[in-house]
Structures are given as structure tokens and as C-alpha cells.
Amino acid sequence: MEKNYWHIQMHLPDGQEGDSIDSIRMIDEAKPVIGMVDWDNVQFRNFKDVNGTGLKVGDIILVREVQLILALCEVTGECFRDGQLERKYKHTHFREVKVLDRYLGYEIFPQPQGLLSKLSTHKTKAYKFVDKWYKKLYPPTEEQISEEQAPEEQV
């Protein structure tokens, strides 16, 4: 089963004119988290998975600060609120994640726009970057490779 890939930036919870936070601290928590402020927009609805088409447990998410790549994580929990985390990071909603890897390279992320975006076009540099990193950490099994190469059944 193919994983959904996303990318998020969290360092400006109050927007461009607000204070900046250190996103690394969020993923360095005893229970690592990603966060987002409650805004009336599609990115926030996707963070909460309001319509069933957003971020889900098991999805892979690249954490970044604009073009600076920080880590690759897997979403492990549903959206929640936490007063202590909110005071610390200024976000209002959180999701627990598992940190799969910290980025130690020098590349910049090719798609620095947006707070939370799904990478659904397989031909983009951003999708290919996340896919390559994830598959380096978790190489596909022979069965998964066969499934990807098999032609789709006609209905």
C-alpha cells in the first residue's frame, strides 16, 4: 500500500508578522508532535482530517522551515489539544508523530510554499525527494515492488 506524503512548516504559528518558534523542539519532545493554529482554511482542515481527505495516522510528513529540511516523520496520532504544548509552541492543535530520520544533508526543499501540503503528484521534485528518503529508510519488499509494477485490472 502506497504511503501518502505531506510537508509542513510550523515555525511561524502567528503568521509572517508573528514570533518564530524552533520546530525542532516540537519533534524533540518526549512524545514528538507537529502543530498548527486553528485557522479557517483547507490546510487546517487537512491537519485535522475534517473531510476524510487530510492527514491520517500512518502518513509520512516532512517537517521543514521554509526550504530548510528538518526531519521525516510518520503521523501516529489523531488531532488533539494540549494547553501546555500550546503555551510552549503557540499552536492550538497537535498530532503525535514518530521521527523516522533527521535531515543531515545540504539540499533545500523544492516546494517551500504553504503550511501543510500533500505531495500527490509523483513527478514533482518534492514528491520524489520524500519518496526517495522514505524508501531509503524502509526499502520496499519484493511483493510491494511487484504490486507497483502490475498493470491495473480493468473493470
ABEGO torsion letter per residue (X at the ends): XBBBBBBBBAABAAEAABBBBBAAAAAABABBBBBBBBBBBAAAAAAAGAAGABBBBGBBBBBBBEABBABBBBBABBBBBBAAAAAAAGBABBBBBBBABBBABABBBABABEABBBBABAABAAAAAAAAAAAAABBBBAAAAAAAABBBBBX
